[in-house]
Amino acid sequence: MFAVRSYMLDISRDKVPSMGTLKQLVEILEKFNYNQLQLYTEHTFAYSKHEAVWKDASPMTAQEIRELDLFCAMHGIDLVPNQNSFGHLERWLVKPEYNHLAELPHGGAPLPWGGFKKNPTTLCPTDPASLDFLAGLYDELLPNFESRLFNIGCDETFDLLGEGRSAAAVKEKGEGRVYLDFLLKVAELVRKRGKRPMFWGDVILRHPELVPELPKDLIALDWGYEGNHPFMDEAAKFAAAGLDFYVCPGTSSWNSLAGRVENMRENMIAAERAGHLHGAKGFMVTDWGDGGHWQPLAASLPGLILGGNLAYSGASAAKMDLEDALNAVMGVPLGGTLLRLGTLYLRGGALRANASELFRILANDRGYSRHPGLTDHILTEISAIAEGCRHDAARFAGGAYPNVWAQEIVYMANLVDAACNRRDEKRLRFLREEHGRVWRLRNREGGRTDSLAKLPRF
């Protein structure tokens, strides 16, 4: 058993759940032995002096955080504040009021997987104004949480490549040292406010010689989302440095339409093994919203259940009957249907990192070449299976008391079907109409328009 069994939900890309949804989630987390919840935040807390950033996002308010914090405590769950504090600040830095804080004010950072980031995403670490900005955020955010922990993020600082405002420092010291210097300063802001800092470990792991310099009160979050992620090697580095750390697999639901169930399973088992062997303090299941957060909560449910059981019961949980557990949570016998949808990404052998090929087909309007394994015949086959899943779920999705999980499964089947029939105008029009209806079942209005804009037009 891991001492900390955490679930992190992305509420910044683009979906902010209603309070009712968050409370239902807390109750499910308690059922599966979680004891920590984080809401990943970039711009979706209603900071009093920064309305320009969150005004269209339906953000969490201070009052709502305090209410949720108390509700979590009643269910044995520590609600940990989470505010990204270095990278992933595009929603801030594109605004004229904050652009002066950016490392690359005009954007253009190259991405590790190819292409460029159009907009600025990363704070300038050598500008003292960046720390003043963060201090102001922390002073307003942190008093709403009873937790003694705080996740400052600091992952994927793409802009820090020696071509921005910190170019001289990067040339003199190296990217890793400039990153670490700023991380340490941010951590000190956290300590002064009575919290213990945790951070994503991806950047510092690219500079393993610096890992031993991390202060021992920092908690490193070792994340990776593929079945073959090298948790074993990465966890060993943090353990050797004497740091508390969590292993952080994912639900594999984002960028997928209906999940990547087998990848999720392999990813979580690998994280549990490495964390157990190297003494990780925590096991954090991450649930992201990349690509417009098209997938509903149902797509994440298999990962939530399996992750909680692995964190609590260890490797033996890998043999659990996931279908039965899904049926019990959803209140309808659709666990098998949900898992069937979540394995369609495997057909045709068209496997991608961090996405399904079906998602890529639906998401790309132009300039995209379909994987040769996804022949027209295979797509027709997938579409037929999705239709069968839709039919199964539709039995419980209507009537006087429609089941929300069933409605979400119907929508997931429609997403898959639309990907298989990408040129069908009627299907795309229907999907865009359904997007809003299903979105509103659990979520606030803010962010919906941004998400919808990523769906293809007819």
C-alpha positions in Angstrom: 0.0 0.0 0.0 1.2 3.5 -0.9 0.9 6.0 1.9 -0.5 8.6 -0.5 -3.1 7.5 -3.0 -3.9 10.5 -5.2 -6.1 11.4 -8.1 -5.4 14.5 -10.2 -8.0 15.9 -12.5 -7.2 18.5 -15.1 -9.7 21.5 -14.8 -7.8 23.8 -17.2 -8.1 22.1 -20.6 -11.0 23.0 -21.1 -13.5 21.4 -18.7 -14.3 22.7 -15.2 -16.7 20.3 -13.4 -19.7 21.4 -11.5 -19.6 21.2 -7.7 -22.1 18.3 -7.9 -19.7 16.4 -10.2 -16.7 17.1 -7.9 -18.5 15.9 -4.9 -19.6 12.7 -6.7 -16.0 12.2 -7.7 -14.9 12.5 -4.1 -17.4 9.8 -3.1 -16.1 7.5 -5.8 -12.5 8.2 -4.8 -13.3 7.3 -1.2 -14.8 4.0 -2.3 -11.6 3.1 -4.0 -9.3 4.1 -1.1 -7.9 7.3 -2.4 -6.8 9.8 0.2 -5.7 12.8 -1.9 -7.3 14.9 -4.7 -5.7 17.6 -6.8 -7.4 19.8 -9.4 -4.8 20.7 -12.0 -5.0 24.5 -12.4 -3.5 26.9 -14.9 -6.1 29.7 -15.1 -9.3 28.3 -13.6 -9.2 29.8 -10.1 -11.0 33.1 -9.7 -8.1 35.3 -8.6 -9.5 38.7 -7.6 -7.0 40.8 -9.6 -6.9 38.6 -12.7 -10.4 38.4 -14.1 -9.1 39.0 -17.6 -7.6 35.5 -17.6 -10.5 33.5 -16.1 -13.6 35.5 -17.0 -14.8 33.0 -19.7 -13.6 29.8 -17.9 -16.3 29.4 -15.2 -13.5 29.1 -12.6 -13.4 27.6 -9.1 -14.0 30.4 -6.6 -12.5 30.7 -3.1 -15.8 29.8 -1.5 -16.2 26.7 -3.6 -12.6 25.6 -2.8 -13.3 25.9 0.9 -16.6 24.0 0.5 -14.9 21.2 -1.4 -12.0 21.2 1.0 -14.4 20.5 3.9 -16.3 17.9 1.9 -13.0 16.1 1.0 -12.0 16.1 4.7 -15.3 14.5 5.6 -14.5 11.7 3.2 -10.9 11.2 4.4 -9.3 13.0 1.4 -6.7 15.7 1.4 -7.5 18.4 -1.2 -4.1 19.6 -2.3 -3.8 23.0 -4.0 -2.4 22.8 -7.5 -1.2 25.8 -9.6 1.2 25.5 -12.4 4.0 28.0 -11.7 6.5 28.0 -14.6 5.4 26.3 -17.8 1.9 25.8 -19.2 0.9 29.4 -18.5 -0.2 30.2 -22.1 -3.6 31.3 -21.0 -1.9 34.0 -18.9 1.0 35.0 -21.1 -1.0 35.5 -24.3 -2.7 38.4 -22.5 -1.1 41.9 -22.9 -1.3 42.3 -19.2 1.0 39.3 -18.6 3.0 39.0 -21.8 6.0 40.9 -20.3 6.5 37.9 -17.9 7.1 35.4 -20.7 10.4 33.9 -21.5 9.5 34.0 -25.2 6.9 36.8 -25.5 6.2 36.0 -29.1 6.1 32.2 -28.7 7.6 29.8 -31.1 9.3 27.3 -28.8 10.1 24.0 -30.6 8.2 21.0 -29.2 9.9 17.6 -28.4 7.5 15.7 -30.7 7.9 18.1 -33.6 6.5 21.5 -34.6 6.4 24.7 -32.6 4.3 26.2 -29.8 2.6 29.1 -31.3 2.1 31.1 -28.1 4.3 31.8 -25.1 3.9 29.2 -22.3 6.8 29.7 -19.8 7.6 32.4 -17.2 10.9 34.1 -17.5 12.9 32.6 -14.7 15.5 35.4 -14.6 12.9 38.2 -14.2 12.1 39.0 -10.5 8.7 40.0 -11.6 7.9 36.4 -12.2 8.3 35.6 -8.5 6.3 38.6 -7.5 3.5 37.4 -9.8 3.5 33.9 -8.2 3.7 35.3 -4.7 0.5 37.2 -5.3 -1.3 34.1 -6.6 -0.2 32.0 -3.7 -1.3 34.6 -1.1 -4.9 34.4 -2.5 -5.0 30.7 -3.4 -3.4 28.8 -0.5 -5.4 30.1 2.5 -8.5 28.3 1.1 -6.9 24.8 1.6 -6.2 23.0 4.9 -3.6 20.8 3.2 0.1 21.2 4.1 1.1 20.3 0.5 1.1 22.4 -2.7 1.8 21.2 -6.2 3.7 24.0 -8.1 3.8 22.0 -11.4 6.9 23.4 -13.2 6.8 20.8 -16.0 7.4 21.1 -19.8 9.2 24.4 -19.8 9.5 24.3 -23.6 10.5 28.0 -24.0 13.6 27.7 -21.8 16.0 26.8 -24.6 18.5 29.6 -24.7 16.7 31.8 -27.3 14.5 33.9 -25.0 15.0 36.5 -22.3 17.1 34.2 -20.2 19.5 33.3 -23.1 22.6 34.8 -21.4 21.9 32.8 -18.2 21.2 29.6 -20.1 24.4 30.0 -22.1 26.5 30.6 -19.0 24.9 28.0 -16.6 22.9 25.7 -18.8 19.2 25.1 -19.1 19.1 22.7 -16.2 20.8 25.1 -13.8 18.6 28.0 -14.7 15.5 25.8 -14.3 16.7 24.5 -10.9 17.5 28.0 -9.6 14.0 29.2 -10.4 12.4 26.0 -9.0 14.2 26.6 -5.7 13.0 30.2 -5.5 9.4 29.1 -6.1 9.8 26.4 -3.5 10.9 29.0 -1.0 7.8 31.1 -1.7 5.8 28.0 -0.8 7.7 27.3 2.4 7.1 30.8 3.6 3.4 30.2 3.3 3.5 27.1 5.4 3.2 24.5 2.7 5.4 21.7 1.4 6.2 22.0 -2.3 5.8 19.2 -4.9 6.7 19.4 -8.5 6.6 17.5 -11.8 10.0 15.7 -12.3 10.3 15.7 -16.1 12.7 18.6 -16.6 15.1 17.8 -13.7 15.3 14.2 -14.9 16.8 15.5 -18.1 19.6 16.8 -16.0 20.2 13.8 -13.6 23.4 15.4 -12.2 21.2 18.0 -10.6 18.8 15.7 -8.9 21.0 15.3 -5.7 20.8 19.1 -5.2 17.1 19.1 -4.7 16.1 20.0 -1.1 14.9 17.0 0.8 11.5 18.6 1.6 10.5 18.7 -2.1 8.3 15.9 -3.3 9.1 14.9 -6.9 6.2 13.7 -9.2 7.5 11.1 -11.6 5.0 11.0 -14.5 4.7 9.1 -17.7 1.8 7.8 -19.6 2.8 4.9 -21.9 2.9 1.3 -21.0 6.7 1.2 -21.5 7.5 4.4 -19.6 10.8 4.0 -17.7 9.4 4.4 -14.2 12.0 2.0 -12.8 15.0 4.1 -13.9 13.4 7.4 -13.0 12.2 6.3 -9.6 15.7 5.0 -8.8 17.2 8.4 -9.4 14.8 10.1 -7.0 15.2 7.4 -4.4 19.0 7.6 -4.6 18.8 11.3 -3.9 16.8 10.6 -0.7 13.7 12.4 -2.0 10.1 11.6 -1.3 8.4 11.0 -4.6 5.2 9.8 -6.2 4.9 7.6 -9.3 2.3 9.2 -11.6 0.7 7.1 -14.3 -2.5 8.2 -16.2 -6.0 7.2 -17.1 -5.0 7.2 -20.8 -8.4 8.8 -21.6 -7.3 12.1 -23.1 -6.6 12.4 -26.8 -8.3 9.0 -27.2 -12.1 9.5 -27.7 -12.9 6.4 -25.7 -9.8 5.5 -23.8 -6.8 3.4 -24.3 -7.5 0.7 -21.7 -4.7 -1.7 -22.3 -2.1 1.1 -22.4 -3.6 2.4 -19.1 -3.3 -1.0 -17.5 0.3 -1.5 -18.6 1.2 2.0 -17.5 -0.3 1.7 -14.1 1.2 -1.7 -13.4 4.7 -0.4 -14.4 4.3 2.5 -12.1 3.2 0.3 -9.2 6.1 -2.0 -9.6 8.7 0.8 -9.7 7.1 2.7 -6.9 6.9 -0.4 -4.7 10.5 -1.4 -5.4 12.0 2.1 -4.9 9.9 3.2 -1.9 7.6 5.8 -3.5 5.6 7.6 -0.9 2.7 8.1 -3.3 0.8 6.8 -6.3 -1.0 9.5 -8.3 -3.5 8.7 -11.1 -3.5 11.6 -13.5 -6.5 12.5 -15.7 -5.7 15.1 -18.3 -7.8 17.2 -20.7 -5.5 17.6 -23.7 -7.1 18.2 -27.1 -10.2 19.9 -25.9 -11.2 17.4 -23.2 -13.7 15.7 -25.5 -13.8 12.5 -23.5 -16.4 12.4 -20.7 -15.8 11.2 -17.2 -16.8 7.7 -18.1 -13.7 7.3 -20.3 -11.5 7.9 -17.2 -13.4 5.5 -14.9 -11.5 2.3 -15.7 -8.2 4.0 -14.8 -9.6 5.6 -11.7 -10.8 2.2 -10.4 -7.7 0.2 -11.3 -5.3 2.9 -10.1 -7.0 3.1 -6.7 -6.9 -0.6 -6.3 -3.3 -0.9 -7.3 -2.3 1.9 -5.0 -4.1 0.3 -2.1 -3.8 -3.4 -2.6 -0.6 -3.7 -4.7 0.2 -5.8 -7.7 -2.6 -8.3 -6.9 -5.1 -5.7 -8.0 -4.0 -6.1 -11.6 -6.2 -9.2 -11.7 -9.4 -7.5 -10.4 -12.7 -7.9 -12.3 -12.8 -4.4 -13.7 -16.1 -4.9 -15.5 -17.9 -5.8 -12.3 -16.4 -2.8 -10.6 -17.5 -0.5 -13.4 -21.0 -1.9 -13.3 -21.2 -1.2 -9.6 -20.1 2.4 -9.9 -22.3 3.2 -12.9 -25.4 1.4 -11.6 -26.0 -0.2 -15.0 -24.4 -3.3 -16.7 -22.3 -1.3 -19.1 -18.8 -2.1 -17.8 -18.1 -4.5 -20.6 -19.4 -2.0 -23.2 -17.1 0.7 -21.8 -14.1 -1.6 -21.9 -14.9 -2.7 -25.4 -14.9 0.9 -26.6 -11.7 1.5 -24.8 -9.9 -1.2 -26.7 -10.9 -0.1 -30.2 -7.7 2.0 -30.5 -5.8 -1.3 -30.8 -7.3 -2.4 -34.1 -5.2 -2.0 -37.2 -2.0 -1.8 -35.2 -2.1 2.0 -35.5 -0.6 2.8 -32.1 0.6 6.3 -31.1 2.1 7.8 -27.9 -0.3 9.9 -25.9 -3.2 9.6 -28.3 -5.2 7.2 -30.3 -5.1 7.2 -34.1 -8.9 7.6 -34.0 -8.5 10.8 -32.1 -5.9 12.0 -34.6 -8.2 11.3 -37.5 -11.1 13.3 -35.9 -8.9 16.2 -34.6 -7.0 17.0 -37.8 -8.7 19.0 -40.5 -5.9 19.0 -42.9 -2.3 17.9 -43.4 -2.8 14.6 -41.7 -1.9 11.2 -43.1 -3.9 8.3 -41.7 -1.8 5.3 -40.4 -1.8 2.6 -43.2 -3.0 0.0 -40.7 -6.3 1.8 -40.5 -7.7 0.7 -43.8 -11.2 1.5 -44.9 -12.2 -2.0 -44.0 -10.8 -1.7 -40.4 -12.6 1.6 -40.0 -15.9 0.1 -41.1 -15.4 -2.7 -38.6 -14.6 -0.2 -35.8 -17.7 1.8 -36.7 -19.9 -1.3 -36.5 -18.6 -2.2 -33.1 -19.1 1.4 -31.9 -22.6 1.3 -33.2 -23.2 -1.9 -31.1 -21.8 -0.2 -28.0 -24.0 2.8 -28.7 -27.1 0.5 -28.9 -26.2 -1.2 -25.6 -25.8 2.1 -23.8 -28.9 3.7 -25.3 -31.1 1.4 -23.4 -30.1 3.2 -20.2 -29.6 6.7 -21.6 -33.2 7.7 -22.1 -36.5 7.5 -20.3 -37.7 9.3 -17.2 -34.5 8.6 -15.3 -31.6 8.6 -17.8 -28.3 7.3 -16.5 -25.5 9.9 -17.0 -22.8 7.2 -17.5 -24.9 5.6 -20.2 -25.3 9.0 -21.9 -21.6 9.5 -21.9 -20.9 6.0 -23.3 -23.4 6.8 -26.2 -21.4 10.0 -26.8 -18.1 8.1 -26.8 -19.5 5.7 -29.3 -20.5 8.6 -31.5 -17.1 10.2 -31.3 -15.5 6.9 -32.5 -18.1 6.6 -35.3 -17.4 10.1 -36.4 -13.7 9.4 -36.6 -14.4 6.4 -38.8 -16.6 8.4 -41.0 -14.7 11.7 -41.0 -16.2 13.0 -44.2 -19.8 12.4 -43.3 -21.3 15.9 -42.8 -24.4 14.6 -41.1 -22.4 12.8 -38.4 -20.1 15.7 -37.7 -23.1 18.1 -37.4 -24.8 15.8 -35.0 -21.6 15.3 -33.0 -21.1 19.1 -32.6 -24.7 19.3 -31.3 -24.2 16.5 -28.9 -20.9 18.0 -27.6 -22.7 20.7 -25.7 -25.5 18.5 -24.3 -23.2 15.9 -22.9 -20.7 18.6 -21.6 -23.5 20.2 -19.6 -24.4 16.9 -17.8 -21.4 17.3 -15.5 -19.6 20.5 -16.3 -19.7 24.3 -16.3 -20.2 26.3 -19.4 -16.8 28.0 -19.4 -14.3 26.3 -21.7 -17.0 24.6 -23.8 -16.6 26.9 -26.8 -12.9 26.4 -26.8 -13.4 22.7 -26.7 -16.0 22.7 -29.5 -13.7 24.8 -31.7 -11.3 21.8 -31.8 -14.0 19.5 -33.2 -14.0 19.5 -37.0 -16.6 21.5 -38.9 -18.8 20.0 -41.7 
